[in-house]
Amino acid sequence: MNTVGRFAPSPSGRMHLGNLLCALLAWLSVRHQGGRYILRIEDLDTDRCKPAYARQLEEDLRWLGLDWDEGGSLGGPHAPYDQSRRTALYNAALAELERQGVVYPCFCTRAQLHAASAPHREDGLTVYPGTCRNLTAEEITARTAAAKRPPALRLRVPEETLSFTDGHMGPVREYLPTDCGDFLLRRSDGLYAYQLAVVVDDGAMGVTEVVRGADLLSSTPRQLLLYRLLGLTPPVFYHFPLLLDSGGRRLSKRDGSLGLEALQSRYAPEEIVGKLAYLAGLNPGGGPRTPRELVEDFRWDRVPQEDIRLPEDLF
């Protein structure tokens, strides 16, 4: 089977080192297998995501030497590749889940969710306590009439332990009711949630391999459940460790000095790629490398499993 991978960034600003590492690892894994690489723009939140950032993102990928086979401005057989233009597909998926009776309206406000004594996972995230799970039809009608906005929609998860083996991190198990909880499919403002959109898009585009940061590892059981309910074939997942700054904090687009705009003023693209590959265990000397030079020797067993702290003198 031909490998199909993807890079699916949100264009809410210039990329930082963590985004670049994701783009590089996904690209190397696909190219090592002679597969196809898709660029999809995850711009569901149109208030934060801007077309100008998406155009800049393409320029940055080309500058680094990371090409793609479909998506972005190239287009392709699965167009459109911007999530903001794929709402009809999400509507159809939601309708199928509603037909199965696994969707229910949630009237909880953000303040109510924060105030609720909801269970928490080990990573500190709140598990939805099921406040609206068992509302009667009469209660739903009354709350809908009284509400100032439409309800959000949640998926009713089964009492099941879902297990899978991550291609890099190994076995993962979640008991869905307590480790995951009933999760959002569509927000009260009408925006579709990441979990549903990414499953629909990866399924529709024939993606067979997903490479992404370990912060999304806990999302995978939710997505595997959706794949099953929607009758889609799930990809193989590879989660890589997060990049941390020298103080141990997770990188974000707020770290201007480690954003690509700042790095471009100090380094050639081969230097940035070489340093990223060094952090990923793929370039022991840390010297300049093009992505093409790294393809032949790429192996997942060389990539660390623990979070990677940036040495102070690397960038």
Disulfide bonds with the S-S distance in Angstrom:
none
